[in-house]
Amino acid sequence: MTALTPTVHAPSRSRTPAAGVTDMVFIRRSIMHSLRDGEGIVMAIMLPVLLMLLFTFVFGGAMEVGGAGGYVDYIVPGIILLCAGFGASSTAMYVARDLTTGIMGRFRTMPIRGNAVLTGHVVASVLRNLIATGVVFAVGLLVGFRPTATPLEWIAAIGVIALYILVITWLFAAIGLAAGTPEAANGYGFILLFLPYLSSAFVPVETMPDWLQWVAENQPITPIIETLRSLLMGTPMEGSGIAALLWCAAILAVAIVWGAWMFRRKAGRR
């Protein structure tokens, strides 16, 4: 008789989906969550618009800054960054909510790349904030904002805005991981929203008290705003462009590393 040799099959291994496919799934998930949060989107747009109208029509007559368009020419770059901050702040709550609802535990059991969850939140927030910023910019044009930028300067300005949105979104995502609850994430993130008020967004730095001038000149928002003003309105850039890029690069690096560390700690992924 011929002995039969049993065929031994190697145990099947779960395959991890391609990184791009996984990222797209989580990006779509985050976009759908954003669309369901209609009130958050409206507030992220309406609040900067209302502030722009307030500063333009209520305080603008008392201000002696701005170009041919008046005070609105001066404040629109700051309002754009303020809009980006308000829009990105919701990322902290979304990330914290994922941690508190237990969905992260379910993701841990799946053969997916761990930080794809964060990537989805960040990309969806950047897309959402670019649209919101466009709306705010359009309102600025309606109330008298008259940029003098060339096509290349427009491209550079849009790149600076997109870079800032990416940086602030990653920072808010890390804050959402560090916070214990969505409410705490909202509170911690709200502190960052005060930075534009302590910069050259609404008044020149030299009009501030001496101690506050030092704060305004040595924080990241001021050089970013001055870079946008230079690109859009033709004001002297001096060293603000390099300072803005260095600030953005440093904050982005810290936010990504901090976010990855917090994600491994909170979600238990490597």
C-alpha positions in Angstrom: 0.0 0.0 0.0 1.1 3.5 -0.7 1.4 5.7 2.3 -0.5 8.9 2.0 1.4 11.9 3.1 -0.9 14.5 4.6 -0.7 17.9 3.0 0.1 20.5 5.7 -1.2 24.0 4.9 0.5 27.0 6.4 -1.8 28.9 8.7 -3.5 31.8 7.0 -2.3 35.2 8.0 -4.4 38.3 8.0 -3.2 40.7 5.5 -2.8 44.4 6.4 -4.5 46.6 3.7 -2.4 48.9 1.7 -1.6 52.1 3.6 -3.3 54.3 1.0 -6.5 52.3 1.0 -6.6 52.4 4.8 -6.0 56.1 4.9 -8.7 56.7 2.3 -11.2 54.8 4.4 -10.5 56.8 7.5 -10.4 60.1 5.6 -13.9 59.3 4.2 -15.0 58.4 7.8 -13.8 61.7 9.2 -15.4 63.7 6.3 -18.7 62.0 6.9 -18.5 62.8 10.6 -17.7 66.4 9.7 -20.7 66.6 7.4 -23.0 65.4 10.2 -21.7 68.1 12.5 -23.2 70.9 10.5 -23.4 73.2 13.5 -19.6 72.9 14.0 -18.9 73.8 10.4 -21.2 76.8 10.4 -19.7 78.1 13.6 -16.1 77.6 12.3 -17.1 79.9 9.3 -19.6 82.3 10.9 -17.5 83.3 13.9 -14.4 84.5 11.9 -16.8 86.3 9.5 -18.6 88.0 12.3 -15.3 89.0 13.9 -14.2 90.5 10.6 -17.4 92.5 10.2 -17.1 93.6 13.8 -13.5 94.8 13.5 -14.1 96.3 10.0 -17.3 98.3 10.7 -17.2 98.9 14.4 -13.5 99.4 15.2 -12.2 100.1 11.7 -13.0 103.8 11.9 -10.7 104.2 14.9 -7.8 102.4 13.3 -5.2 104.1 11.1 -3.7 101.0 9.6 -4.3 99.3 6.3 -3.9 100.1 2.6 -6.2 101.6 0.1 -9.0 99.4 1.3 -8.6 100.6 4.9 -8.5 98.5 8.0 -10.0 95.4 6.3 -6.8 95.1 4.3 -4.9 94.8 7.5 -7.0 92.3 9.4 -7.9 89.8 6.7 -4.6 87.8 7.0 -5.2 87.5 10.7 -8.9 86.6 10.3 -7.8 83.8 7.9 -5.5 82.3 10.6 -8.3 82.7 13.1 -10.7 80.8 10.9 -8.1 78.0 10.5 -7.8 77.8 14.2 -11.5 77.6 14.9 -11.9 75.0 12.2 -9.0 72.8 13.4 -10.1 73.0 17.0 -12.9 70.5 16.3 -10.3 67.9 15.4 -9.3 67.7 19.1 -12.8 66.9 20.0 -13.2 64.3 17.3 -10.0 62.5 18.3 -10.9 62.6 22.0 -14.4 61.3 21.2 -12.9 58.3 19.4 -10.8 57.5 22.5 -13.8 57.8 24.9 -16.3 55.8 22.8 -14.2 52.7 22.6 -13.8 52.7 18.9 -10.0 52.8 19.2 -10.2 49.4 21.0 -12.0 47.9 18.0 -9.5 49.4 15.6 -6.7 47.7 17.6 -8.1 44.3 16.7 -8.0 45.1 12.9 -5.0 44.6 10.6 -4.6 48.3 9.9 -1.9 50.9 10.4 -2.4 52.4 13.8 -2.0 56.1 12.9 -4.3 55.9 9.9 -7.0 57.1 12.3 -5.1 60.3 13.0 -4.3 60.7 9.3 -8.0 60.5 8.5 -8.9 63.2 11.0 -6.1 65.5 9.9 -6.7 65.3 6.1 -10.5 65.7 6.6 -9.9 68.8 8.8 -7.4 70.3 6.3 -9.9 69.9 3.5 -12.8 71.3 5.6 -10.7 74.3 6.7 -9.5 75.2 3.2 -13.2 75.4 2.1 -14.1 77.5 5.2 -11.1 79.8 4.6 -12.2 80.3 1.0 -15.6 81.4 2.3 -14.1 83.8 4.8 -11.8 85.2 2.1 -14.7 85.8 -0.2 -16.5 87.7 2.5 -13.4 89.8 2.9 -13.5 90.7 -0.8 -17.1 91.7 -0.4 -16.4 94.1 2.5 -13.5 95.8 0.7 -10.4 93.6 0.9 -8.3 94.4 -2.2 -5.1 92.2 -2.4 -2.4 93.2 -4.9 -0.7 89.8 -5.2 0.7 88.5 -8.4 -0.2 84.9 -9.5 3.0 83.5 -8.0 2.4 85.4 -4.8 -1.2 84.0 -4.7 0.2 80.5 -5.0 2.7 81.2 -2.2 0.0 82.6 0.0 -2.2 79.6 -0.5 0.7 77.4 0.3 1.4 79.3 3.5 -2.3 79.0 4.5 -2.4 75.3 3.7 0.8 74.7 5.7 -0.5 76.6 8.7 -3.8 74.6 8.6 -1.9 71.4 8.4 0.3 72.4 11.4 -2.5 73.6 13.6 -4.6 70.5 12.8 -1.9 68.1 13.8 -1.4 70.1 17.0 -5.1 69.9 17.8 -5.1 66.1 17.0 -2.3 65.6 19.5 -4.2 67.7 22.1 -7.2 65.5 21.5 -5.2 62.4 22.3 -3.7 64.0 25.4 -7.0 65.2 26.8 -9.2 62.8 28.8 -12.6 63.9 27.3 -13.9 65.9 24.4 -14.8 68.7 26.8 -11.2 68.8 28.1 -9.9 68.8 24.5 -12.1 71.7 23.7 -10.9 73.6 26.7 -7.2 73.0 26.1 -7.5 73.9 22.4 -9.4 77.1 23.2 -6.2 78.5 24.7 -4.5 78.3 21.3 -7.2 80.4 19.8 -6.1 83.4 21.8 -2.7 83.5 20.1 -3.9 85.6 17.1 -5.1 88.3 19.5 -1.6 88.5 21.0 0.0 89.1 17.6 -0.1 91.6 14.8 -3.4 90.3 13.5 -5.5 93.3 14.6 -3.1 96.1 15.6 0.6 96.8 14.9 3.0 95.3 17.5 4.6 98.6 18.2 1.3 100.0 19.6 1.3 97.4 22.4 2.9 97.7 25.8 6.6 96.9 25.9 6.1 93.5 27.7 3.4 92.5 25.3 5.5 93.5 22.3 8.0 90.9 23.3 5.3 88.2 23.4 3.8 89.3 20.1 7.2 89.3 18.3 8.3 85.9 19.7 5.3 83.8 19.0 4.6 81.9 15.7 1.4 83.7 14.6 3.0 87.1 14.0 5.6 86.0 11.4 3.0 83.9 9.6 0.6 86.9 9.4 3.3 89.2 8.3 4.3 86.7 5.5 0.7 86.6 4.3 0.5 90.4 4.4 3.6 90.7 2.4 2.4 88.2 -0.2 -1.1 89.6 -0.5 -0.6 93.3 0.0 3.0 93.9 -0.9 4.2 95.0 2.5 7.9 94.4 3.4 8.5 90.8 4.4 12.0 91.2 5.8 12.7 88.0 7.8 9.1 87.0 8.5 9.0 84.4 5.7 11.9 82.4 7.0 10.7 82.7 10.6 7.2 81.5 9.6 8.5 78.4 7.8 10.8 77.6 10.7 8.0 77.9 13.2 5.7 75.8 11.1 8.3 73.1 10.6 9.2 73.0 14.3 5.5 72.8 15.5 4.6 70.2 12.9 7.5 68.0 13.9 6.6 68.3 17.6 2.9 67.7 17.0 3.5 64.6 14.8 6.0 63.0 17.3 3.8 63.9 20.3 0.7 62.6 18.5 2.3 59.3 17.6 3.6 58.9 21.1 0.2 59.6 22.6 -1.5 57.3 20.2 0.7 54.4 21.1 0.1 55.2 24.8 -3.7 55.7 24.6 -4.6 53.2 21.8 -1.9 50.6 22.6 -0.7 50.4 19.0 3.0 50.2 17.9 
